[in-house]
Amino acid sequence: MLSLHEKNMLQINFQVDIEASPEQVWAILASKEGMSQWFSRNLIFEFEEGGEFRMEVTMDEGHWIFYGEVRRIIPNEELAFTWTQQEVGGEAWPVSTLVRFQLTKIEGGTRVDLVHS
């Protein structure tokens, strides 16, 4: 879901329920192998607050670099990092955005909320 919130802030929301415990979901989410499946095989992700996030992706539209910093880690609950993109040979976005995964225990598994704002 794409929505416009207060102060005209653009936000992307995605929610999925997974039949696994928060600990099982976290084990995949908070690993380079798991993040590589989600984002890109060419990924650097240092799982500590202040750690580096960086990946390169080639699409039909061009070659992109995405980078940022890990801002928050609460095991089995939350992972957040900044996100800036730059087309190779082009200018970077003028501001960084925030990507946040929140895990919530529900009956039969875990709800994963992804908010990119």
BELNOR-V189459 format. One line per field, one symbol per residue. phi: phi as a letter, one per 20 degrees, with the letter a starting at -180 (. if undefined). psi: psi as a letter, one per 30 degrees, with the letter a starting at -180 (. if undefined). burial: + if it has 24 or more other C-alpha atoms within 12 Angstrom, else -. Layout:
phi=???
psi=???
burial=???
This chain:
phi=.dbddgmlefbdcccbdceafgffffgegecfffffffdafecdbeebfnfecbbccdcgfqdcddbrcfdbccgmcbccbfbccbfgndefgfcedcdcdcdcfcfnrcedddcdc
psi=kkljakghkkkkkkkkkkilleeeeeeeehleeeeeeedkfikkjjikkflkkklkkklefakkkklakkekjjkgekkklljklkkkfaklkflllkkkkkkkklkgbkkjkkkj.
burial=---------------------+--++--++-+--+-------+++++-----++++-------++++++++++-++++++++++++----------++++++++-----++++++++
